[in-house]
Amino acid sequence: MGQGVHMQELPGIGKRYDIDLGSATQRISVVVRHGDIRDLYVFTTKGDEPTAVLELSREQALKLGAVLTGTFFEG
């Protein structure tokens, strides 16, 4: 995958994308499950337990992605 993004197949579940944020204590993982559900895991410590977990529908994930990439415009 792209530099700093690592993909892993999760048999029977979907795919997990680990995003390297360039920090030893901060990282994000996204699990794209079958059925277009995304789970966003935010880690702010070196441990394996996430600080926050959000379940997003495809539509919610698209909105978040648009805001993060600067393509969301309020009319």
TORMIFI-518259 format. One line per field, with one value per residue (C-alpha): x, y, z. Coordinates in steps of 0.001 Angstrom, whole numbers, plus 500000, padded with zeros to 6 digits. Example, Ala and Ser with C-alpha at 12.3 -4.5 7.8 and 13.67 -1.06 7.14 Angstrom:
// residues 2
x <- (512300, 513670);
y <- (495500, 498940);
z <- (507800, 507140);
***
This chain:
// residues 75
x <- (500000, 501105, 503987, 502989, 499790, 499840, 496968, 496165, 493443, 491140, 489585, 485825, 485828, 487396, 490626, 492582, 494575, 497204, 498219, 501650, 501388, 505136, 504811, 505681, 502565, 499962, 498443, 495149, 493722, 490679, 488869, 486679, 484214, 482104, 478856, 480525, 480960, 484192, 485673, 488089, 490562, 492612, 495688, 497464, 499759, 502160, 499720, 497389, 494195, 492612, 491789, 488670, 486679, 484067, 481803, 481062, 478730, 480039, 478279, 479725, 483209, 482852, 481863, 484817, 487175, 485881, 486510, 489985, 491025, 489576, 487024, 483954, 482199, 479325, 476667);
y <- (500000, 503634, 504720, 504768, 502748, 499014, 496717, 493352, 490909, 489896, 486607, 486630, 490278, 492506, 494520, 496526, 499605, 500824, 504426, 505556, 509089, 509444, 509244, 506389, 507071, 508045, 505812, 505103, 501840, 501499, 498190, 498037, 495259, 493387, 495317, 498756, 499377, 501041, 500941, 503762, 503011, 505843, 505000, 507688, 505459, 502651, 500042, 497827, 499319, 502119, 505446, 505752, 503545, 504815, 502741, 504584, 503802, 504261, 507637, 508822, 507705, 509632, 512799, 512425, 511807, 514897, 517076, 515618, 516150, 519653, 518816, 519420, 522683, 524043, 525615);
z <- (500000, 500185, 502327, 505991, 505457, 506074, 505097, 506639, 505584, 508437, 507292, 507669, 508789, 506117, 506008, 508569, 507633, 510094, 509521, 510707, 512093, 512651, 516423, 518752, 520823, 518201, 515549, 513843, 512591, 510361, 509967, 506864, 507560, 505041, 504715, 504408, 508149, 509252, 512727, 513530, 516344, 517847, 519908, 521954, 523989, 523114, 524437, 522458, 523904, 521841, 523434, 521268, 518906, 516453, 514232, 510989, 508124, 504586, 504373, 507687, 506625, 503350, 505255, 507620, 504702, 502891, 505938, 506510, 502889, 502722, 500022, 502191, 501446, 503477, 501319);
***
